[in-house]
Amino acid sequence: MPTNKVAAQVLAHPNGQRCELTQIHNHILLHAVRFGKFFCKTCAVMLALLGLAAMAALPTATALARQIC
């Protein structure tokens, strides 16, 4: 398989640093992790706001239920 050896030589950095494909992969992975963290924080904030709204509406709902019964 001479093509793999040639490709490895092309991708190898002369100073022994990481190849470009590895850096691109890490860059994509970093963005996925950042998006995941942001998504989790957004969901947590939305759930907290929803919980606060539900707690605020609870006394009103129970008062209305008492008036009906």
Summary of the structure (lengths in Angstrom):
residues: 69
radius of gyration: 27.6
end to end distance: 82.8
largest distance: 84.5
contacts: 121
relative contact order: 0.05
helix: 86%
strand: 0%
